[in-house]
């Protein structure tokens, strides 16, 4: 059972979950191959539905792979809607696709390729000032200029341009706290963890009284499989800002392999502080409960997670795990 739990964090959710097959002999069966596209984030595990437009009935559904690809096959001719579900990062989309043979009098299979741009949600990013009053005391104007341009690029969802401008700001003034924090965050979101670690590592010395850079650095260290170092940074973050749900959540992940009791304490505290944002703590607490033979409690945590995040990228894997616990 422990292996099944670990698979929840690793499973790649793709492959069609249903088939709408033609029953009549002689009908040509068609296919849709699609790819989602975005400049700002990984596209793995996004829920995609195929809806028959005539009666708005869901025919089949699937999840994208790590490149954002999806595939529907064995489809009858007709007009369809390819719908991508809303996620924490992306707005929902709906794209019309028509499936008809090129020559109606001689039905032949037809393959339609679909490219869908999924828009990022317009929620504002965390506000980071041009300077941070208690640490950015001597930032040259040239560095501030690059930082402003970088922040404008983020508002336009142009992450690569933002990274370049933040790098220029740091080149002018290496101790620029706000620029380093923003650059490290963007590199993390781009999954460039080694680069992000190099950028973030000096921040605890530049701003020793601030929790945020330690949280960012701790998350990056976790992604680099350096849990002991991550735990050290995140422990200090909880000391500096005990009310940070993120510090407790990621500290729980950092210590989970070696100290489930301590991890459980931090996961529970994260949920107390912000259950919606710390929803994945329920998965971890479910794992701990299951490891200790408390299957009913484990199931309750999974149900709680699915209630909070029914359309999350890992929701389908969690549903399957919950069904396993019910048996």
C-alpha positions as CSV (number, residue, x, y, z in Angstrom):
1,X,0.0,0.0,0.0
2,X,2.9,2.4,0.7
3,X,4.0,2.1,-2.9
4,X,0.5,3.1,-4.1
5,X,0.7,6.2,-1.9
6,X,4.0,7.2,-3.3
7,X,2.6,6.8,-6.8
8,X,0.1,9.5,-6.2
9,X,2.9,12.1,-6.4
10,X,4.6,10.5,-9.4
11,X,1.8,9.1,-11.6
12,X,1.4,10.6,-15.1
13,X,-2.2,11.1,-15.7
14,X,-2.9,10.5,-19.4
15,X,-4.7,8.1,-21.7
16,X,-8.4,8.1,-22.6
17,X,-10.8,7.0,-19.9
18,X,-13.6,6.1,-22.3
19,X,-14.4,5.4,-26.0
20,X,-17.3,6.5,-28.1
21,X,-17.3,3.8,-30.7
22,X,-19.4,3.5,-33.8
23,X,-21.8,0.6,-33.7
24,X,-23.0,0.6,-37.3
25,X,-21.0,-1.3,-39.9
26,X,-19.4,0.9,-42.5
27,X,-19.1,4.0,-40.4
28,X,-15.6,5.5,-40.4
29,X,-14.0,6.0,-37.0
30,X,-12.2,9.3,-36.5
31,X,-9.5,10.5,-34.1
32,X,-8.6,13.8,-32.4
33,X,-5.0,14.5,-31.5
34,X,-4.5,17.6,-29.5
35,X,-1.9,19.6,-27.6
36,X,-2.3,22.4,-25.1
37,X,0.1,25.3,-25.2
38,X,1.2,27.9,-22.6
39,X,4.3,29.9,-22.1
40,X,4.3,29.8,-18.4
41,X,3.8,26.4,-16.9
42,X,4.0,22.6,-17.3
43,X,0.8,21.2,-18.8
44,X,0.8,17.7,-17.3
45,X,-2.4,16.2,-15.9
46,X,-4.9,18.8,-17.2
47,X,-8.4,17.3,-17.4
48,X,-9.8,17.3,-21.0
49,X,-13.4,16.4,-21.9
50,X,-14.9,15.6,-25.3
51,X,-18.5,16.8,-25.6
52,X,-21.0,16.1,-28.4
53,X,-22.2,19.5,-29.3
54,X,-25.7,18.4,-30.4
55,X,-26.8,17.4,-26.9
56,X,-23.8,18.7,-24.8
57,X,-23.2,15.1,-23.6
58,X,-19.7,14.2,-22.4
59,X,-18.5,11.4,-24.7
60,X,-15.1,10.7,-23.1
61,X,-12.4,12.3,-21.1
62,X,-8.7,12.1,-20.5
63,X,-5.7,13.9,-19.0
64,X,-2.7,15.5,-20.8
65,X,0.8,14.1,-20.6
66,X,3.9,16.0,-19.6
67,X,4.0,17.8,-23.0
68,X,0.4,18.8,-22.9
69,X,-0.7,16.1,-25.5
70,X,-4.0,14.3,-25.4
71,X,-5.8,11.8,-27.8
72,X,-9.3,10.7,-28.5
73,X,-10.0,7.8,-30.8
74,X,-12.8,5.6,-32.2
75,X,-15.1,8.6,-32.7
76,X,-18.2,8.9,-35.0
77,X,-18.6,11.8,-37.3
78,X,-20.2,15.0,-35.8
79,X,-19.5,18.3,-34.2
80,X,-17.7,18.2,-30.8
81,X,-16.4,20.5,-28.2
82,X,-12.9,19.9,-26.7
83,X,-13.1,21.3,-23.2
84,X,-10.2,21.9,-20.8
85,X,-11.1,22.2,-17.1
86,X,-10.1,25.1,-14.9
87,X,-7.1,24.5,-12.7
88,X,-5.2,26.5,-10.1
89,X,-3.2,28.1,-12.9
90,X,-5.4,28.1,-16.0
91,X,-8.8,29.2,-17.1
92,X,-11.1,26.7,-18.7
93,X,-11.4,26.6,-22.5
94,X,-13.8,25.2,-25.1
95,X,-12.8,24.5,-28.7
96,X,-15.1,23.3,-31.5
97,X,-13.9,20.4,-33.6
98,X,-15.8,18.9,-36.6
99,X,-15.2,15.3,-37.5
100,X,-16.4,14.3,-41.0
101,X,-14.8,12.2,-43.8
102,X,-13.2,14.2,-46.6
103,X,-15.5,12.4,-49.1
104,X,-19.0,11.8,-47.6
105,X,-19.9,9.3,-50.2
106,X,-16.9,7.1,-49.4
107,X,-16.4,7.4,-45.6
108,X,-12.7,7.1,-44.5
109,X,-11.1,7.7,-41.2
110,X,-10.2,11.3,-40.5
111,X,-7.5,12.5,-38.0
112,X,-7.9,16.1,-36.8
113,X,-5.0,17.9,-35.1
114,X,-6.0,20.5,-32.5
115,X,-3.7,23.1,-30.9
116,X,-5.2,24.9,-27.9
117,X,-3.8,27.9,-26.1
118,X,-4.7,27.7,-22.4
119,X,-4.8,31.2,-20.8
120,X,-3.3,31.8,-17.4
121,X,-5.6,33.1,-14.7
122,X,-5.5,36.8,-14.4
123,X,-5.1,36.8,-10.6
124,X,-2.3,39.2,-9.6
125,X,1.0,37.8,-8.7
126,X,2.3,38.5,-5.1
127,X,3.3,42.1,-4.9
128,X,7.0,42.6,-4.7
129,X,8.1,46.2,-4.3
130,X,10.8,47.8,-6.4
131,X,12.8,47.9,-3.2
132,X,12.3,46.4,0.2
133,X,12.8,49.1,2.8
134,X,14.7,47.1,5.4
135,X,17.2,45.4,3.1
136,X,17.3,47.2,-0.3
137,X,18.9,50.3,1.0
138,X,21.5,51.1,-1.7
139,X,20.0,49.7,-4.9
140,X,21.3,51.7,-7.9
141,X,18.6,53.3,-10.2
142,X,19.8,51.2,-13.1
143,X,19.1,48.0,-11.2
144,X,15.7,49.3,-10.2
145,X,14.9,50.0,-13.8
146,X,15.6,46.5,-14.9
147,X,13.5,45.2,-12.0
148,X,10.5,47.3,-13.0
149,X,10.7,46.1,-16.6
150,X,10.9,42.5,-15.3
151,X,7.7,42.9,-13.2
152,X,5.9,44.4,-16.2
153,X,7.0,41.3,-18.2
154,X,5.4,39.1,-15.5
155,X,2.2,41.0,-15.8
156,X,2.2,40.1,-19.5
157,X,3.0,36.4,-18.7
158,X,6.4,36.8,-20.4
159,X,8.4,34.8,-17.9
160,X,11.5,34.5,-20.0
161,X,11.8,38.3,-20.5
162,X,11.2,38.8,-16.8
163,X,14.0,36.4,-15.9
164,X,16.4,38.2,-18.2
165,X,15.6,41.6,-16.7
166,X,15.9,40.3,-13.1
167,X,19.3,38.8,-14.0
168,X,20.4,42.2,-15.3
169,X,19.2,43.9,-12.1
170,X,21.3,41.4,-10.0
171,X,24.3,41.9,-12.3
172,X,24.2,45.6,-11.5
173,X,23.7,45.0,-7.8
174,X,24.2,41.5,-6.5
175,X,22.6,42.1,-3.1
176,X,19.3,43.2,-4.6
177,X,16.8,41.3,-2.4
178,X,13.6,41.9,-4.3
179,X,15.2,41.0,-7.7
180,X,16.8,37.8,-6.4
181,X,13.6,36.7,-4.8
182,X,11.6,37.3,-8.0
183,X,14.2,35.7,-10.1
184,X,14.5,32.6,-7.9
185,X,10.7,32.2,-7.9
186,X,10.5,32.4,-11.7
187,X,13.3,29.9,-12.2
188,X,11.6,27.5,-9.8
189,X,8.3,27.8,-11.8
190,X,10.3,27.1,-14.9
191,X,11.7,24.0,-13.1
192,X,15.3,25.2,-13.4
193,X,16.0,24.2,-9.8
194,X,19.8,24.3,-9.8
195,X,19.8,27.9,-11.2
196,X,17.1,28.9,-8.7
197,X,19.1,27.5,-5.8
198,X,22.2,29.5,-6.9
199,X,20.1,32.7,-7.0
200,X,18.3,32.1,-3.7
201,X,21.1,30.8,-1.6
202,X,22.5,34.2,-0.6
203,X,19.1,35.6,0.5
204,X,19.1,34.3,4.1
205,X,22.3,36.3,4.6
206,X,21.0,39.4,2.8
207,X,17.7,39.3,4.7
208,X,18.2,37.1,7.8
209,X,15.0,38.3,9.4
210,X,12.7,37.4,6.6
211,X,10.9,34.0,6.2
212,X,9.9,34.3,2.5
213,X,13.3,33.7,0.9
214,X,13.9,30.7,3.2
215,X,10.5,29.2,2.1
216,X,11.4,29.7,-1.6
217,X,14.9,28.2,-1.1
218,X,13.5,25.3,0.9
219,X,11.0,24.4,-1.9
220,X,13.8,24.4,-4.4
221,X,16.0,22.2,-2.2
222,X,13.1,19.8,-1.9
223,X,12.9,19.6,-5.7
224,X,16.7,18.9,-5.7
225,X,16.2,16.0,-3.4
226,X,18.1,17.7,-0.5
227,X,15.5,17.3,2.3
228,X,17.8,17.9,5.2
229,X,18.9,21.2,3.9
230,X,15.3,22.1,3.1
231,X,14.2,21.2,6.6
232,X,16.9,23.5,8.1
233,X,15.7,26.5,6.0
234,X,12.0,25.8,6.5
235,X,12.4,25.3,10.3
236,X,14.0,28.7,10.5
237,X,11.1,30.1,8.3
238,X,8.5,28.8,10.8
239,X,10.5,30.4,13.6
240,X,10.5,33.7,11.8
241,X,6.8,33.5,10.7
242,X,4.9,30.8,12.5
243,X,1.7,31.8,10.8
244,X,3.0,30.8,7.3
245,X,1.0,27.9,6.0
246,X,3.6,27.4,3.2
247,X,6.5,27.1,5.7
248,X,4.6,24.4,7.7
249,X,3.4,22.5,4.6
250,X,6.8,22.2,2.9
251,X,8.6,21.5,6.2
252,X,6.2,18.6,6.6
253,X,7.2,17.3,3.2
254,X,10.9,17.8,4.1
255,X,10.8,15.7,7.3
256,X,8.2,13.2,6.2
257,X,10.6,10.4,5.2
258,X,12.5,10.5,8.5
259,X,9.9,11.7,11.1
260,X,6.3,11.1,10.4
261,X,5.2,12.4,13.8
262,X,6.9,15.7,13.3
263,X,5.7,15.9,9.7
264,X,2.1,15.3,10.9
265,X,2.3,18.2,13.3
266,X,3.3,20.6,10.6
267,X,0.8,19.3,8.0
268,X,-2.0,19.8,10.6
269,X,-0.8,23.3,11.4
270,X,-0.7,24.2,7.7
271,X,-4.3,23.1,7.4
272,X,-5.3,25.2,10.4
273,X,-3.7,28.3,8.8
274,X,-5.2,27.9,5.3
275,X,-6.9,24.6,4.4
276,X,-7.5,25.6,0.8
277,X,-4.0,26.5,0.0
278,X,-2.5,23.7,2.0
279,X,-5.0,21.1,0.7
280,X,-2.2,18.6,-0.3
281,X,-1.4,18.2,3.4
282,X,-4.5,16.0,3.5
283,X,-2.8,13.6,1.1
284,X,0.3,13.4,3.3
285,X,-1.8,12.9,6.5
286,X,-3.7,10.2,4.7
287,X,-0.4,8.5,3.9
288,X,0.7,8.7,7.5
289,X,-2.6,7.3,8.7
290,X,-2.6,4.5,6.2
291,X,1.0,3.5,7.2
292,X,-0.2,3.2,10.8
293,X,-3.2,1.1,9.8
294,X,-5.8,3.8,10.3
295,X,-7.5,3.2,6.9
296,X,-10.8,5.1,7.8
297,X,-8.9,8.2,8.8
298,X,-6.7,7.9,5.7
299,X,-9.9,7.8,3.6
300,X,-11.3,10.9,5.3
301,X,-8.2,12.9,4.4
302,X,-8.4,11.8,0.8
303,X,-12.1,12.8,0.6
304,X,-11.3,16.1,2.2
305,X,-8.6,16.8,-0.4
306,X,-11.0,15.9,-3.3
307,X,-13.6,18.2,-1.8
308,X,-11.1,21.1,-1.7
309,X,-9.5,20.4,-5.1
310,X,-11.8,18.3,-7.3
311,X,-10.1,19.3,-10.5
312,X,-6.5,19.2,-9.4
313,X,-4.0,17.5,-11.6
314,X,-3.6,14.6,-9.2
315,X,-7.3,14.3,-8.3
316,X,-7.9,11.3,-10.5
317,X,-5.0,9.4,-8.9
318,X,-6.3,10.3,-5.4
319,X,-9.8,9.1,-6.4
320,X,-8.4,5.7,-7.4
321,X,-6.5,5.5,-4.2
322,X,-9.6,6.3,-2.2
323,X,-11.5,3.5,-4.0
324,X,-8.7,1.1,-3.1
325,X,-9.1,2.1,0.6
326,X,-12.8,1.5,0.4
327,X,-12.4,-2.1,-0.6
